[in-house]
């Protein structure tokens, strides 16, 4: 904007609305089946056969692993995870 490449009035209009997304922790606490949905999305992008079996196997492993599962403080949001390198 200061370099003259972006209109000042448009910048202030865009900054007027703040959109927040719940963290992964908030979403998974509010919707426990969200973990399976997240895993299914990742596995689908890997184009792996037996998607449902692999999803269930990984979900069980995460839930049983020390330091993971329901007590894990998942950083970020689904949107950030979706934008992570290697996810495209």
RAZI-V401476 format. One record per residue. N is the residue number from 1. RES is the residue in one small letter. SS is DSSP state (H for helix, E for strand, - for the rest). NEAR is the number of other ideal C-beta (glycine too) atoms within 12 Angstrom. Layout:
N_RES_SS_NEAR ; N_RES_SS_NEAR
//
This chain:
1_x_-_13 ; 2_x_-_8 ; 3_x_-_6 ; 4_x_-_8 ; 5_x_-_9 ; 6_x_-_14 ; 7_x_-_12 ; 8_x_H_14 ; 9_x_H_11 ; 10_x_H_12 ; 11_x_H_14 ; 12_x_H_12 ; 13_x_H_11 ; 14_x_H_14 ; 15_x_-_13 ; 16_x_-_10 ; 17_x_-_8 ; 18_x_-_7 ; 19_x_-_10 ; 20_x_-_9 ; 21_x_-_16 ; 22_x_-_19 ; 23_x_-_21 ; 24_x_H_26 ; 25_x_H_21 ; 26_x_H_18 ; 27_x_H_23 ; 28_x_H_32 ; 29_x_H_19 ; 30_x_H_13 ; 31_x_-_16 ; 32_x_-_16 ; 33_x_-_16 ; 34_x_H_25 ; 35_x_H_31 ; 36_x_H_24 ; 37_x_H_20 ; 38_x_H_29 ; 39_x_H_29 ; 40_x_H_23 ; 41_x_H_19 ; 42_x_H_26 ; 43_x_H_24 ; 44_x_H_18 ; 45_x_H_17 ; 46_x_-_18 ; 47_x_-_10 ; 48_x_-_17 ; 49_x_-_10 ; 50_x_-_15 ; 51_x_H_20 ; 52_x_H_16 ; 53_x_H_15 ; 54_x_H_21 ; 55_x_H_25 ; 56_x_H_19 ; 57_x_H_18 ; 58_x_H_26 ; 59_x_H_28 ; 60_x_H_17 ; 61_x_H_16 ; 62_x_H_25 ; 63_x_H_21 ; 64_x_H_13 ; 65_x_-_14 ; 66_x_-_10 ; 67_x_-_12 ; 68_x_-_18 ; 69_x_H_20 ; 70_x_H_18 ; 71_x_H_14 ; 72_x_-_18 ; 73_x_-_15 ; 74_x_-_25 ; 75_x_-_14 ; 76_x_-_21 ; 77_x_-_22 ; 78_x_H_26 ; 79_x_H_17 ; 80_x_H_17 ; 81_x_H_26 ; 82_x_H_18 ; 83_x_-_13 ; 84_x_-_16 ; 85_x_-_8 ; 86_x_-_10 ; 87_x_-_18 ; 88_x_-_10
//
